[in-house]
């Protein structure tokens, strides 16, 4: 249903859009969760991102999973009795 008015480009451009890149405190995460998230983010930036284009064109190497295991990033939700992190 039209109001009969043309869209106001000035009003439309002044609408505040969310900044999805902004760093915000996520209250559902504990400090321990935040530390894990930061560790995974650093790993991805340092060890995965430099190879992303190559892997898109070839294959994803097995060493990534070994490295993630060394860093404790695998099995986060599995009981320790089964080799997981107990999370």
Legacy VTK file of the C-alpha trace (Angstrom):
# vtk DataFile Version 3.0
C-alpha trace
ASCII
DATASET POLYDATA
POINTS 87 float
0.000 0.000 0.000
1.476 3.324 -1.075
1.268 6.516 0.961
1.468 8.603 -2.175
4.770 10.157 -1.063
8.096 9.666 -2.781
10.842 8.086 -0.705
12.946 10.691 1.078
16.611 9.879 0.234
17.909 12.085 3.069
15.757 10.335 5.659
16.693 6.928 4.243
20.424 7.715 4.397
20.170 8.887 8.005
18.799 5.564 9.219
21.366 4.053 11.545
22.417 0.594 10.458
23.968 -1.873 12.904
27.741 -2.194 12.880
28.143 -5.960 12.696
31.929 -5.635 12.883
31.888 -3.823 16.212
33.309 -5.571 19.234
30.569 -6.132 21.770
30.483 -7.966 25.036
28.392 -11.077 24.599
26.794 -11.719 27.935
26.012 -15.346 27.170
29.749 -16.148 27.157
31.959 -16.449 30.209
35.504 -15.088 30.237
36.676 -18.647 29.534
34.444 -18.781 26.453
35.801 -15.451 25.261
39.388 -16.677 25.675
38.592 -19.785 23.624
36.906 -17.697 20.941
39.931 -15.391 20.784
42.308 -18.376 20.534
40.331 -19.904 17.686
40.114 -16.543 15.929
43.917 -16.052 16.193
44.511 -19.590 14.885
42.199 -19.022 11.928
43.800 -15.712 11.017
47.386 -16.882 11.434
47.310 -20.470 10.219
44.238 -20.852 8.009
43.522 -17.540 6.298
46.857 -17.367 4.424
45.995 -20.664 2.696
42.271 -20.181 2.111
42.450 -19.361 -1.589
44.791 -22.258 -2.319
42.540 -24.686 -0.442
39.483 -23.464 -2.316
41.211 -24.495 -5.520
42.754 -27.773 -4.274
42.070 -29.763 -1.111
41.871 -29.106 2.604
44.953 -30.644 4.294
44.822 -33.116 7.184
47.395 -31.189 9.202
44.722 -28.614 10.056
42.783 -31.161 12.098
45.931 -32.388 13.856
46.822 -28.791 14.718
43.312 -28.047 15.962
43.550 -31.143 18.168
46.911 -30.004 19.556
45.344 -26.671 20.438
42.334 -28.315 22.097
39.789 -27.067 19.563
38.322 -30.485 18.718
35.826 -32.396 20.830
34.822 -29.357 22.840
31.378 -30.793 23.502
32.482 -34.405 24.085
33.064 -35.996 27.496
36.671 -36.229 28.637
36.207 -39.982 29.043
35.975 -40.160 25.254
38.900 -37.830 24.579
36.895 -34.627 24.414
37.225 -31.391 26.311
34.240 -32.093 28.555
32.313 -29.060 27.422
LINES 1 88
87 0 1 2 3 4 5 6 7 8 9 10 11 12 13 14 15 16 17 18 19 20 21 22 23 24 25 26 27 28 29 30 31 32 33 34 35 36 37 38 39 40 41 42 43 44 45 46 47 48 49 50 51 52 53 54 55 56 57 58 59 60 61 62 63 64 65 66 67 68 69 70 71 72 73 74 75 76 77 78 79 80 81 82 83 84 85 86
